[in-house]
Amino acid sequence: MADTNTDTPLEQQEPQHPHKPPPPQQRTTPRQQQRPPGGQQQQQRQVQAVQQNQPRWMDLTVLVPLYNEEESLRELYQQLRGTLSRMNMRYELLFVDDGSSDRSFQVLRDLKRHDNHLKIIRFRRNYGKSAALSVGFEKAQGNLLVTLDADLQDDPAEIPALKRKLDEGFDLVSGWKKVRHDPLTKTIPSRLFNTVTSLLTGIRIHDFNCGLKIYRRDVVKSIKVYGELHRYIPVLAGWEGFRIGELVVRHRPRKYGKTKFGVGRFWRGFLDLLTTIFTTRYFRRPLHLFGLWGLLAVLTGVVIDGWLVVEWYLGLTSLGNRPLFLGGILLVIVGIQFISIGLLGEMISKSQTAHEEYVIKDFIR
């Protein structure tokens, strides 16, 4: 009997697995879950960099311009630290080295190693006190700012009293060295200078050039100090509409070194006073200055020549031998020139009205 079952080749037979599990599925992780996109990382780094570069506002900045004061800096620093630590305010000490040729910068750098409150700006050469104050005003981060000299004649212990005076509603409070410990060669010219400045500017304080002052932030950001105009900061601020106050402060004898200012500064000071008056009161209306003196000269010349012409007409005098007649003509010519200069100034001023700057106190929406 023949076998009906035929053999199937081994490679054609499929193994039977009744409980065969399904093939495993591969896990797929989204790319964004593995790492953030490169653009997002770059944006995060940019935000962090901006936050690091943003200024940290302080309650108070103490600005000290200096030139060759290495002997007094450590003592001044200790006095400032002692006073400011009792005021419970966030503060910074900003020293501006005006191109000192001694070891002033090295002393400041040594102090900086132990105190992060201290900041140093160093000029390549000596530019003057106005330049040091101008740069300090720009870099200061305090809502209030105190300036004082580095020669220890200004007492840091006066800072709390200046702040209390400022809180009475003033925008700038200037110290008044009522009792001075300086030689007569400085005190007498200084009193003359302060008297003349007060009369010509209308700012009623006694000591314009006192280095010890306290300002609100709006003041230092609104005025421009250059040349030798640091003496007239109260004038510049007062003419911008800020309230100016004054407080009697203690003045100490100079302990180290000698003064950096000579008698010549007073003559330069009066020239700077003229600059201050012209560039603030008459900068936008020059005809009011030149036109006034021009009209006075013209009227004086016309009166003189008119009087002489009447005498000549009546036969009382001869114009040929009267130098006063030529003087009257000269006054008329000079007066016309002054008026012409004022008109030219007005034309230049009108062409620049688009760049006019105004100091805004409040803006309420």
Residue, then its C-alpha position, 0 to 999 in steps of 0.5 A: m500500500a502506497d504512502t500518500n504523505t509526501d515529504t516537504p523540504l525543510e526550508q519550506q516548512e514554517p515553524q509553528h509557534p502558537h504563542k508567538p509574541p508580536p514584534p517589539q515597537q521602536r521608541t521614537t523620541p522627538r528631537q525637541q525633547q532631546r535638546p532645545p533648538g539652537g535658536q532658543q539656546q542663543q536667545q537664552r544666552q542673549v537674555q542672560a547677557v543683557q541682564q548681566n550688562q544692565p546697571r544695578w541702581m544704587d541708593l547713593t553714589v559718592l563721587v570723588p575726583l582726585y589728582n595726586e592724593e595718594e597720602s589721603l586716600r586710605e584715610l578718606y576711604q575709611q571715613l567714607r566706609g564708616t559714615l555710609s555703613r551707618m546710613n543703611m543704603r545701597y551705595e557705591l564709591l566712585f573715584v575718578d583719577d584725573g591722570s595722577s602722576d603719583r601712586s594714587f591709582q595703585v592705592l585705589r587698586d589695593l583698596k578695590r581688592h577688599d571692597n566691591h563697593l569701590k569703582i575706579i576711573r582713570f584718565r590717561r592725562n590730567y583733564g581737570k575737575s570738570a572733566a572728572l565730574s562729567v564722566g563721574f556723573e555719566k557713570a554714576q548709578g545712584n539715585l542720589l549723588v554726593t561729591l567731595d574732594a579727596d584732600l580730606q578738607d571735606d568731612p564725609a560725616e556731613i553726608p547724612a545732614l546733607k541728605r536730610k536737607l535734600d529731603e526737605g524738597f531740594d534737588l541740589v544742596s551745596g555745602w557752605k564752608k562758613v569757617r574756612h581753614d585756608p590762607l587769606t590768598k584763597t579766602i578773600p578772592s573766594r568771597l569776592f568771587n561768590t558775591v559777584t556770582s550771586l549778584l549776577t546769577g540770582i542764585r542766593i548761596h554763599d559758596f558756589n565752589c564747595g566740593l561737598k554737594i548732594y544731588r538728585r539723579d535728575v540734576v546730574k543727568s540734565i546739566k553739562v559740565y565742561g571746561e571750568l564750569h564745575r564752579y557753576i553747577p548750582v547756577l546751571a541747575g538753578w537755571e534749569g528749574f531745580r531747587i537749590g539749597e545750602l547747608v553749613v558744613r565743617h571745613r578741615p585744614r589740609k592734612y597732606g600735600k598742597t593745593k592744586f589751584g593757584v590765584g589764576r583760577f579766579w580770573r578764569g572763573f570770572l571768564d567762565l561766569l560770562t560763558t555760563i551767563f551767555t550759554t544759558r540765558y542768551f544762547r537761544r536769544p542772542l539779540h537780547l544781549f547784543g541788541l541791548w548794548g547796541l541800542l544803548a550805543v546807538l542812542t548815546g551816539v545819536v544824542i551826542d551828535g544831535w546836541l553838537v549839530v544843534e550847537w553848530y546850527l546856532g553858530l555856537t561851535s564848529l564840528g571840525n574841531r570837536p572830537l566828541f562828534l567823531g566819538g558819537i559817530l563811532l558809537v553809532i557804528v559800533g551799536i549797529q555792529f552789535i545789533s547785526i551780530g545779535l541778528l546773525g545769532e538769532m538766525i543761527s539759533k532759529s536754524q537749530t530749534a529742532h535740537e532744543e532740549y527741555v528738562i521735563k519734571d513730570f509726565i502723567r498719562 
